[in-house]
Amino acid sequence: MLQDLQDSPFRGMGLPSREEIDAVLKVQKKDDSSVTAKIQGKQSNPSSAHAGEPHGSPRWPVHRGEISPEGVGPGGRMWLELGRYATYVDVALGLTRHWTLNKLQSMAVLLPAAFLDWKNMIMLVIDEISQVGGLTLAAVDSRLKQYRDDQHRPFGGIPMVMFFGDFFQFDPVLQTSLLLPTPRDPGGQRPDSSAKHLAAHKLFLQFANVVILREQVRAAGCARLRGFLRRLRSGEQTELDFQRLSQRLYTPSCKYSFVDGLRAITPLNQDRWDLNMAAVVQWARAHGKHISVFAAKHDTESGKRLSAGDLCHVLRYGDDSQLPTPGLFFYAQGMPVVVTRNQFVGLKVVNGAPFKAVDIFPDLAAGTIALANDVTLHLGPPVAVLLESEDTAGLAIPGLPNGTILIKSKTVAIPSQMRGKEGRWRGKPGFRWVTHRTGPLCTPAFAMTDQKSQGKQFSNVLVNLKGVHSSGTATRPSFMSLYVQLSRAQSWDGLHLFRKPARGDFIEPKNVLDKDMREAILKLERRGEETRRRFEQDHRSEPWFQEWEAMPESGQGTETDDVEDAALWRDPGVSELRS
């Protein structure tokens, strides 16, 4: 039994039956529904504003659970002891002192706080607005107007605060950035969709207060990478930058591998599938773990038997945005995985969430083939996979080890375009007769696409700077793919390349952000400068203003121009490259 080949929580206990697994899933679903209801305010939830307290301000309970000296609680949550009552500005000042924020960071906290104290009202906060498209924002505006019975004011009159990470990233999925007035492909949009996007764009431009943080947080500890990314963002990359980047080629002699925490980023799913399979084998053997390969179950029209060639194509096809379960699921206990579809939203088992696979439950009715002493092929999908993460640390599901959660293999329909059932789609090889696939809704997380890497950072990262293939011809990587991949690294020494970049990928001609986006970002930056001037003018007489004015401008100090600073780039055993 697989559980006896590894340090399993169920070792020596036998596998849980399907009925027991279904019972556990029912409990999980109930817990998920309870958490979701609380988030949506459907259960008793005391108001954060209390009558009779100054400014109707929030009550801040003192948390007395286990807290680290840095004030970080379980799951990375931050706890602050700010006293029983406070104005919103007092709360904001407490945050700035606790986190030692600089001027721009603290201004981003103080602006909404001062507004709340002045207006004594609630506001709606939207996070990661850079990943919200025009159609989504238009829908939010429409719903709020409807719920508040106020069709004349934006968002039904509710004050809005929007946080955005970086507009130097991909557009929202199937939508267009709010910075742009028209979709990039107007012909591919219905007229009503284009009109909604334009309305949302105009709504976005009505936000008068903008605070733009200037620091490169991921690269904060590496001046070389920080300067390189700064020049790339502004379209000022140099020949010397290109030559230095070319020296970052990954070779078998590199001391870092998937065993040591290396992660790979590539634009193509096929590369991701291949890398993940190889990485599981490398990682498992280095950690002395048994390797299990689970073949997904495929249903066909009228039970049609697939040819060997078609079956090979179907099994080799992994997971993607249309098909959330892979044809072959490579598993080793303790490996990192990522969830591929929302399953328990309240419990944070959602698309893109990272976990560790701590156990797996094979289908005992499926046959097995020993491919090697440490490799077993299972002729069917697993019944379920047991996962854990920081977010599940507080879970206690009856029948499961504390801090774990179970996901069951699911049957998903094969999209008709993959089967070639829609006129403009050729379909994927081997899928013509396949109607459904059954397997786990997770996949190994050693490698990811450039889209999925957004928001992540790695101490060692392997990037694949190439474009998406079209008709068999390799294309130049888009600027967004180039920048997103390179900016996932935390240091120059932690950046590694699959292949030596072509000059056309980076420098001939320069790979830069397209003109419309660049102009839109410049307008946003100018609005940020106007906001700061207005902030200083409006709040100069406030008692807390002098404290804010004494804060540092930046935690990174003045950056050197590292093109000219040869000492910054002098590496032992590597002669300085000349353009």
C-alpha positions as CSV (number, residue, x, y, z in Angstrom):
1,M,0.0,0.0,0.0
2,L,1.3,3.5,-0.9
3,Q,0.7,4.8,2.6
4,D,3.1,2.1,3.9
5,L,5.9,3.4,1.5
6,Q,5.9,6.9,3.0
7,D,5.5,8.7,6.3
8,S,1.8,8.9,5.9
9,P,-0.6,10.1,8.6
10,F,-2.7,7.0,7.7
11,R,0.2,4.6,7.8
12,G,-0.9,1.2,9.2
13,M,-4.5,2.3,9.4
14,G,-5.7,1.3,5.9
15,L,-7.3,3.7,3.4
16,P,-10.5,5.5,4.2
17,S,-13.4,4.2,2.2
18,R,-15.2,6.3,-0.4
19,E,-18.1,6.7,2.1
20,E,-15.7,8.0,4.8
21,I,-14.1,10.4,2.3
22,D,-17.6,11.7,1.2
23,A,-18.5,12.2,4.9
24,V,-15.3,14.3,5.4
25,L,-16.1,16.3,2.3
26,K,-19.6,17.1,3.6
27,V,-18.1,18.4,6.9
28,Q,-15.7,20.5,4.9
29,K,-18.5,21.9,2.7
30,K,-20.5,22.8,5.8
31,D,-17.5,24.6,7.3
32,D,-16.9,26.4,4.0
33,S,-20.5,27.5,3.8
34,S,-20.3,28.8,7.4
35,V,-17.1,30.9,6.7
36,T,-18.5,32.2,3.5
37,A,-21.7,33.3,5.2
38,K,-19.7,35.2,7.8
39,I,-17.7,36.9,5.1
40,Q,-21.0,37.9,3.4
41,G,-22.5,39.2,6.7
42,K,-25.3,36.6,6.7
43,Q,-24.6,35.7,10.4
44,S,-24.4,37.8,13.5
45,N,-21.6,40.2,12.9
46,P,-21.4,43.3,15.2
47,S,-21.1,46.6,13.3
48,S,-17.6,48.0,13.3
49,A,-19.0,51.5,14.0
50,H,-20.4,52.1,17.5
51,A,-22.8,54.8,18.4
52,G,-21.6,57.2,21.0
53,E,-17.9,56.6,20.3
54,P,-15.8,59.4,18.9
55,H,-16.3,59.7,15.1
56,G,-18.2,56.5,15.0
57,S,-14.8,54.9,14.9
58,P,-13.9,51.2,14.9
59,R,-13.5,49.1,18.1
60,W,-10.2,47.4,18.1
61,P,-10.1,44.3,20.3
62,V,-6.9,43.2,21.9
63,H,-5.9,39.9,20.5
64,R,-4.4,37.6,23.2
65,G,-3.6,34.5,21.2
66,E,-0.1,33.4,20.2
67,I,1.7,36.2,18.5
68,S,5.3,36.3,17.4
69,P,7.5,39.2,18.5
70,E,7.0,40.8,15.1
71,G,3.2,40.8,15.7
72,V,2.5,38.2,13.1
73,G,-0.1,35.6,14.0
74,P,-1.1,32.3,12.4
75,G,-1.2,32.2,8.7
76,G,0.8,35.4,8.4
77,R,-2.1,37.6,9.7
78,M,-1.0,40.8,11.4
79,W,-2.3,41.7,14.9
80,L,-2.0,45.2,16.3
81,E,-2.9,46.3,19.9
82,L,-4.2,49.8,19.4
83,G,-6.4,50.2,22.4
84,R,-10.1,50.0,22.8
85,Y,-11.2,53.1,20.8
86,A,-9.5,55.2,18.2
87,T,-10.2,57.6,15.4
88,Y,-9.4,56.3,11.9
89,V,-6.4,58.6,11.8
90,D,-5.2,57.2,15.1
91,V,-5.5,53.7,13.7
92,A,-3.6,54.8,10.5
93,L,-0.8,56.3,12.6
94,G,-0.6,53.1,14.6
95,L,-0.1,51.2,11.4
96,T,2.6,53.6,10.1
97,R,4.5,53.4,13.3
98,H,4.3,49.6,13.6
99,W,5.4,49.0,10.1
100,T,7.9,51.9,9.9
101,L,6.3,53.2,6.7
102,N,7.9,55.9,4.5
103,K,6.1,59.0,3.4
104,L,4.3,57.6,0.4
105,Q,3.3,54.4,2.1
106,S,1.9,56.3,5.1
107,M,0.1,58.8,2.9
108,A,-1.7,55.9,1.2
109,V,-3.0,54.8,4.7
110,L,-3.7,58.3,6.0
111,L,-5.7,59.6,3.1
112,P,-8.7,57.3,3.5
113,A,-8.5,57.5,7.3
114,A,-8.7,61.3,7.3
115,F,-11.7,61.0,4.9
116,L,-13.5,58.5,7.1
117,D,-13.0,60.7,10.2
118,W,-14.3,63.7,8.3
119,K,-17.4,62.0,6.7
120,N,-18.0,59.4,9.5
121,M,-19.1,56.8,7.0
122,I,-18.2,53.4,5.5
123,M,-16.2,52.8,2.3
124,L,-15.7,49.9,0.0
125,V,-12.2,48.6,-0.6
126,I,-11.2,46.7,-3.8
127,D,-7.9,45.0,-3.8
128,E,-5.7,44.3,-6.9
129,I,-7.6,46.7,-9.2
130,S,-4.9,46.1,-11.8
131,Q,-6.5,42.7,-12.3
132,V,-10.0,44.0,-12.5
133,G,-11.2,44.7,-16.1
134,G,-13.6,47.3,-17.4
135,L,-16.5,44.9,-17.6
136,T,-16.0,43.8,-14.0
137,L,-15.9,47.3,-12.6
138,A,-18.9,48.3,-14.7
139,A,-20.8,45.4,-13.1
140,V,-19.8,46.4,-9.6
141,D,-20.9,50.0,-10.3
142,S,-24.3,48.8,-11.7
143,R,-25.0,46.4,-8.7
144,L,-24.1,49.0,-6.1
145,K,-26.4,51.6,-7.8
146,Q,-29.2,49.0,-7.8
147,Y,-28.7,47.9,-4.2
148,R,-28.5,51.5,-2.9
149,D,-31.3,52.8,-5.2
150,D,-29.0,55.6,-6.3
151,Q,-28.6,55.7,-10.1
152,H,-27.0,59.1,-10.2
153,R,-23.7,58.8,-8.2
154,P,-20.8,56.4,-9.0
155,F,-21.1,53.2,-7.0
156,G,-24.4,54.3,-5.5
157,G,-22.6,57.0,-3.5
158,I,-20.3,54.6,-1.6
159,P,-16.7,56.0,-1.2
160,M,-14.2,53.7,-2.9
161,V,-10.6,52.8,-2.1
162,M,-8.8,50.8,-4.7
163,F,-5.4,49.1,-4.2
164,F,-3.4,48.0,-7.2
165,G,-0.2,46.1,-7.4
166,D,1.5,47.0,-10.7
167,F,0.1,47.9,-14.1
168,F,3.3,46.4,-15.6
169,Q,1.6,43.0,-15.8
170,F,-0.9,41.2,-18.0
171,D,-4.4,42.5,-18.7
172,P,-7.2,41.0,-16.6
173,V,-8.3,37.6,-18.0
174,L,-10.5,38.1,-21.1
175,Q,-10.8,41.8,-20.4
176,T,-8.8,45.0,-20.9
177,S,-6.9,47.2,-18.4
178,L,-8.9,50.0,-16.9
179,L,-6.1,52.3,-17.9
180,L,-7.1,52.0,-21.6
181,P,-10.2,53.6,-23.1
182,T,-10.8,50.8,-25.7
183,P,-10.2,47.0,-25.7
184,R,-7.0,46.0,-27.4
185,D,-9.1,43.9,-29.9
186,P,-12.2,46.0,-30.5
187,G,-13.3,43.6,-33.2
188,G,-13.4,40.7,-30.8
189,Q,-15.8,42.5,-28.4
190,R,-19.6,43.0,-28.6
191,P,-20.7,46.6,-29.0
192,D,-22.3,46.6,-25.5
193,S,-19.1,45.2,-23.9
194,S,-17.0,48.0,-25.5
195,A,-19.5,50.6,-24.2
196,K,-19.3,49.1,-20.7
197,H,-15.6,49.1,-20.8
198,L,-15.4,52.8,-21.9
199,A,-17.9,53.7,-19.1
200,A,-15.7,51.9,-16.5
201,H,-12.6,53.6,-17.9
202,K,-14.2,57.0,-17.4
203,L,-15.3,56.0,-13.9
204,F,-11.8,55.0,-13.1
205,L,-10.5,58.4,-14.2
206,Q,-12.7,60.1,-11.7
207,F,-10.5,58.8,-8.8
208,A,-8.8,62.0,-7.8
209,N,-6.5,60.7,-5.1
210,V,-3.7,58.5,-6.3
211,V,-0.7,57.3,-4.3
212,I,2.0,55.4,-6.2
213,L,4.7,53.6,-4.2
214,R,8.0,53.8,-5.9
215,E,10.0,51.0,-4.2
216,Q,10.9,47.7,-5.9
217,V,9.9,45.6,-2.9
218,R,10.9,42.2,-4.3
219,A,14.3,43.4,-5.3
220,A,14.8,45.6,-2.2
221,G,17.9,43.8,-1.2
222,C,19.6,43.8,-4.6
223,A,20.7,47.1,-6.2
224,R,21.8,45.3,-9.4
225,L,18.4,43.8,-10.1
226,R,16.6,46.9,-8.9
227,G,18.5,49.1,-11.4
228,F,18.1,46.6,-14.2
229,L,14.3,46.4,-13.7
230,R,14.1,50.2,-13.4
231,R,15.7,50.6,-16.8
232,L,13.5,47.9,-18.3
233,R,10.3,49.5,-17.0
234,S,11.3,52.8,-18.6
235,G,12.4,51.3,-21.9
236,E,16.0,52.3,-21.3
237,Q,17.7,48.8,-21.2
238,T,21.2,48.9,-22.6
239,E,23.5,46.6,-24.6
240,L,25.4,46.0,-21.3
241,D,22.1,44.9,-19.7
242,F,21.6,42.4,-22.5
243,Q,25.1,41.0,-22.2
244,R,24.8,40.7,-18.5
245,L,21.4,39.0,-18.8
246,S,22.9,36.5,-21.3
247,Q,25.4,35.4,-18.6
248,R,22.5,34.2,-16.4
249,L,22.1,30.9,-18.4
250,Y,21.2,27.9,-16.3
251,T,23.5,25.0,-16.6
252,P,23.6,21.5,-15.0
253,S,26.5,22.7,-12.8
254,C,24.3,25.4,-11.2
255,K,24.0,24.8,-7.4
256,Y,20.3,25.3,-7.3
257,S,17.7,22.8,-8.5
258,F,14.0,22.0,-7.9
259,V,15.2,20.1,-4.8
260,D,16.4,23.3,-3.3
261,G,13.3,25.4,-4.0
262,L,14.0,26.5,-7.6
263,R,10.8,27.5,-9.4
264,A,10.4,27.8,-13.2
265,I,8.3,30.2,-15.2
266,T,7.4,29.7,-18.9
267,P,4.7,31.2,-21.2
268,L,3.8,27.8,-22.6
269,N,1.7,25.1,-20.9
270,Q,3.5,22.3,-22.7
271,D,6.8,23.4,-21.2
272,R,5.2,23.7,-17.8
273,W,3.8,20.2,-17.9
274,D,7.2,18.7,-19.0
275,L,9.0,20.7,-16.3
276,N,6.7,19.7,-13.5
277,M,6.9,16.0,-14.4
278,A,10.7,16.1,-14.4
279,A,10.8,18.2,-11.2
280,V,8.6,15.8,-9.3
281,V,11.0,13.0,-10.1
282,Q,14.1,15.0,-9.2
283,W,12.5,16.3,-6.0
284,A,11.2,12.9,-4.9
285,R,14.4,11.0,-5.4
286,A,16.4,13.7,-3.6
287,H,14.0,13.4,-0.6
288,G,13.7,9.6,-0.7
289,K,10.0,9.7,-1.7
290,H,8.1,7.2,-3.7
291,I,6.8,8.5,-7.1
292,S,3.2,7.8,-8.1
293,V,1.9,8.6,-11.6
294,F,-1.9,8.6,-11.8
295,A,-3.6,8.4,-15.3
296,A,-6.8,10.4,-15.5
297,K,-10.0,8.6,-16.5
298,H,-11.4,9.6,-19.9
299,D,-15.0,9.0,-21.0
300,T,-15.7,8.8,-24.8
301,E,-18.8,9.0,-27.0
302,S,-20.7,5.7,-27.0
303,G,-17.8,4.1,-25.1
304,K,-15.5,4.4,-28.2
305,R,-12.1,2.9,-27.7
306,L,-9.3,5.3,-28.3
307,S,-6.4,4.3,-30.5
308,A,-2.9,4.1,-28.9
309,G,-1.9,7.3,-30.7
310,D,-5.0,9.2,-29.5
311,L,-4.7,7.9,-26.0
312,C,-1.0,9.0,-25.9
313,H,-2.0,12.5,-27.0
314,V,-4.9,12.7,-24.5
315,L,-2.8,11.6,-21.5
316,R,0.1,13.9,-22.5
317,Y,-2.2,16.9,-22.4
318,G,-2.0,18.4,-19.0
319,D,-4.2,21.0,-17.2
320,D,-4.9,24.4,-18.5
321,S,-7.5,27.2,-18.1
322,Q,-10.1,25.1,-20.0
323,L,-9.3,21.7,-18.5
324,P,-8.4,21.9,-14.7
325,T,-7.1,18.3,-14.2
326,P,-4.0,16.8,-15.9
327,G,-3.9,13.7,-18.0
328,L,-1.0,12.4,-15.9
329,F,-0.8,13.5,-12.3
330,F,2.8,13.0,-10.9
331,Y,2.8,12.8,-7.1
332,A,5.4,12.6,-4.3
333,Q,4.5,13.1,-0.7
334,G,5.3,16.6,0.5
335,M,5.6,18.2,-2.9
336,P,4.2,21.6,-3.6
337,V,0.9,21.8,-5.6
338,V,-1.4,24.5,-6.8
339,V,-5.2,24.2,-6.9
340,T,-6.6,24.6,-10.4
341,R,-10.3,25.4,-9.7
342,N,-12.3,27.0,-6.9
343,Q,-13.5,24.3,-4.5
344,F,-13.9,25.7,-1.0
345,V,-13.8,29.4,-1.3
346,G,-14.4,30.2,2.3
347,L,-11.6,27.8,3.3
348,K,-9.3,29.4,0.7
349,V,-9.1,26.3,-1.5
350,V,-9.3,28.4,-4.6
351,N,-7.8,28.5,-8.1
352,G,-4.1,29.4,-7.8
353,A,-3.8,28.7,-4.1
354,P,-0.6,26.9,-3.1
355,F,-0.5,23.9,-0.9
356,K,1.7,20.9,0.1
357,A,0.4,17.5,-0.8
358,V,0.7,15.4,2.4
359,D,-1.1,12.3,1.3
360,I,-3.0,10.7,-1.5
361,F,-5.7,8.0,-1.6
362,P,-5.4,5.7,-4.7
363,D,-8.4,3.9,-6.1
364,L,-7.9,0.3,-5.1
365,A,-10.0,-0.9,-8.0
366,A,-7.5,0.6,-10.5
367,G,-4.6,-1.5,-11.6
368,T,-1.0,-0.6,-11.0
369,I,2.3,-1.1,-12.9
370,A,5.7,-0.9,-11.2
371,L,7.8,1.2,-13.6
372,A,10.8,1.2,-11.3
373,N,11.6,0.4,-7.6
374,D,10.4,3.9,-6.7
375,V,7.9,4.6,-9.4
376,T,4.3,3.2,-9.7
377,L,1.9,3.9,-12.5
378,H,-1.8,3.9,-11.4
379,L,-4.3,3.1,-14.1
380,G,-6.8,5.5,-12.8
381,P,-7.1,8.8,-10.9
382,P,-6.7,9.0,-7.1
383,V,-9.9,9.1,-5.1
384,A,-8.7,12.2,-3.2
385,V,-5.6,14.2,-2.2
386,L,-4.8,15.5,1.3
387,L,-3.4,19.1,1.4
388,E,-2.1,21.5,3.9
389,S,-1.0,25.2,4.0
390,E,-0.6,28.1,6.3
391,D,-4.2,29.0,5.7
392,T,-5.4,25.5,6.8
393,A,-3.4,25.6,10.0
394,G,-6.4,26.2,12.2
395,L,-8.7,23.6,10.6
396,A,-9.8,20.6,12.5
397,I,-11.9,18.4,10.2
398,P,-13.1,15.2,11.9
399,G,-11.4,12.2,10.4
400,L,-8.4,14.2,9.1
401,P,-5.1,15.3,10.7
402,N,-5.4,18.8,12.1
403,G,-4.4,21.5,9.7
404,T,-5.3,19.5,6.5
405,I,-8.1,19.6,4.0
406,L,-9.2,17.0,1.4
407,I,-10.0,17.5,-2.2
408,K,-11.7,14.8,-4.2
409,S,-11.1,13.9,-7.9
410,K,-13.8,15.4,-10.0
411,T,-15.2,14.7,-13.5
412,V,-15.1,17.7,-15.8
413,A,-16.5,18.0,-19.3
414,I,-14.1,18.4,-22.2
415,P,-14.8,21.8,-23.9
416,S,-16.3,21.5,-27.3
417,Q,-13.6,23.6,-28.9
418,M,-11.0,21.1,-27.7
419,R,-12.9,18.4,-29.4
420,G,-13.1,20.3,-32.7
421,K,-16.9,20.6,-32.4
422,E,-16.9,24.3,-33.2
423,G,-16.3,25.4,-36.7
424,R,-13.5,27.9,-36.0
425,W,-11.6,25.5,-33.7
426,R,-9.4,22.6,-35.0
427,G,-9.5,20.8,-31.7
428,K,-6.7,19.1,-29.8
429,P,-5.1,15.9,-31.1
430,G,-6.8,12.8,-29.7
431,F,-9.8,14.6,-28.1
432,R,-12.3,14.3,-30.9
433,W,-14.3,11.4,-29.1
434,V,-13.4,12.3,-25.5
435,T,-16.3,13.8,-23.5
436,H,-15.1,13.9,-19.9
437,R,-11.9,13.6,-17.8
438,T,-11.7,12.6,-14.2
439,G,-8.8,13.5,-11.9
440,P,-7.6,15.8,-9.1
441,L,-8.2,19.5,-9.4
442,C,-4.6,20.3,-8.5
443,T,-1.2,20.1,-10.2
444,P,2.5,20.2,-9.2
445,A,3.7,23.7,-8.6
446,F,7.4,23.6,-9.4
447,A,6.7,25.3,-12.7
448,M,4.0,27.8,-13.7
449,T,3.0,30.1,-16.6
450,D,4.0,33.7,-16.7
451,Q,0.4,34.6,-16.1
452,K,0.2,32.5,-12.9
453,S,3.5,33.9,-11.6
454,Q,2.1,37.4,-11.1
455,G,2.2,38.5,-7.5
456,K,4.8,35.8,-6.6
457,Q,8.5,36.2,-5.7
458,F,11.3,33.6,-5.6
459,S,14.8,33.5,-4.2
460,N,15.8,31.3,-7.2
461,V,13.8,31.4,-10.4
462,L,14.3,29.8,-13.8
463,V,12.6,31.9,-16.6
464,N,11.9,31.1,-20.2
465,L,12.1,34.3,-22.2
466,K,10.3,33.3,-25.4
467,G,7.1,34.1,-27.2
468,V,4.1,31.9,-27.7
469,H,4.4,29.8,-30.8
470,S,2.2,30.6,-33.7
471,S,2.0,28.2,-36.7
472,G,5.3,26.5,-35.5
473,T,7.3,29.8,-35.5
474,A,8.7,31.2,-32.3
475,T,7.8,34.8,-31.7
476,R,9.3,37.6,-29.7
477,P,8.1,37.6,-26.0
478,S,5.7,40.3,-25.2
479,F,7.0,43.1,-23.0
480,M,4.6,42.1,-20.2
481,S,5.9,38.4,-20.3
482,L,9.5,39.6,-20.3
483,Y,9.0,42.0,-17.4
484,V,6.8,39.8,-15.3
485,Q,9.2,36.9,-15.5
486,L,12.3,38.9,-14.8
487,S,10.7,40.8,-11.9
488,R,9.8,37.6,-10.0
489,A,13.4,37.2,-8.8
490,Q,14.5,38.7,-5.5
491,S,18.1,39.1,-6.6
492,W,20.3,39.1,-9.7
493,D,22.1,36.0,-8.5
494,G,18.8,34.2,-8.1
495,L,17.8,34.8,-11.7
496,H,18.4,32.0,-14.2
497,L,17.5,31.6,-17.9
498,F,16.5,28.5,-19.8
499,R,18.2,29.7,-22.9
500,K,20.4,32.5,-24.0
501,P,18.0,35.3,-25.1
502,A,18.0,36.5,-28.7
503,R,18.9,40.1,-29.4
504,G,15.4,40.6,-30.8
505,D,13.9,39.4,-27.5
506,F,15.4,42.3,-25.6
507,I,17.4,44.9,-27.4
508,E,17.1,44.9,-31.2
509,P,14.7,46.7,-31.3
510,K,14.2,47.4,-27.6
511,N,11.3,45.4,-26.2
512,V,9.2,48.1,-24.5
513,L,5.7,48.7,-23.1
514,D,3.3,49.7,-25.8
515,K,2.7,53.4,-26.3
516,D,-1.0,53.5,-25.1
517,M,-0.2,51.8,-21.8
518,R,3.0,53.9,-21.2
519,E,1.0,57.1,-21.7
520,A,-1.7,55.9,-19.4
521,I,0.7,55.1,-16.7
522,L,2.4,58.5,-17.0
523,K,-0.9,60.2,-16.6
524,L,-1.5,58.1,-13.4
525,E,1.9,59.1,-12.1
526,R,1.2,62.8,-12.7
527,R,-2.1,62.4,-10.8
528,G,-0.1,60.9,-7.9
529,E,2.2,64.0,-7.8
530,E,-0.9,66.2,-7.7
531,T,-2.4,64.1,-4.9
532,R,0.8,64.6,-2.8
533,R,0.8,68.3,-3.3
534,R,-2.9,68.5,-2.3
535,F,-2.3,66.2,0.7
536,E,0.4,68.5,2.0
537,Q,-1.7,71.6,1.5
538,D,-4.9,70.2,3.0
539,H,-3.4,68.6,6.1
540,R,-0.5,70.9,7.1
541,S,-2.4,72.2,10.1
542,E,-3.3,68.7,11.5
543,P,-1.5,67.7,14.7
544,W,-0.1,64.6,13.1
545,F,1.3,66.3,10.0
546,Q,4.8,67.0,11.5
547,E,5.2,63.3,12.4
548,W,4.3,62.4,8.8
549,E,6.7,65.1,7.4
550,A,9.6,63.6,9.4
551,M,9.1,60.2,7.8
552,P,11.8,59.1,5.3
553,E,11.0,59.4,1.6
554,S,12.1,55.8,0.8
555,G,13.4,52.8,2.7
556,Q,15.8,52.0,-0.1
557,G,17.7,55.2,-0.1
558,T,19.0,56.8,-3.3
559,E,19.7,54.3,-6.0
560,T,23.0,54.4,-7.8
561,D,23.1,54.3,-11.6
562,D,24.5,50.8,-11.7
563,V,25.3,51.0,-15.4
564,E,28.2,53.3,-14.4
565,D,28.9,51.6,-11.1
566,A,31.3,48.9,-12.2
567,A,32.0,47.8,-8.6
568,L,28.4,46.9,-8.2
569,W,28.7,44.3,-11.0
570,R,32.2,43.0,-10.4
571,D,31.8,39.3,-9.9
572,P,34.7,37.0,-9.0
573,G,35.9,35.1,-12.0
574,V,33.8,37.0,-14.5
575,S,35.4,39.7,-16.6
576,E,33.3,42.9,-17.1
577,L,31.5,42.8,-20.4
578,R,31.8,45.8,-22.8
579,S,29.2,47.0,-25.2
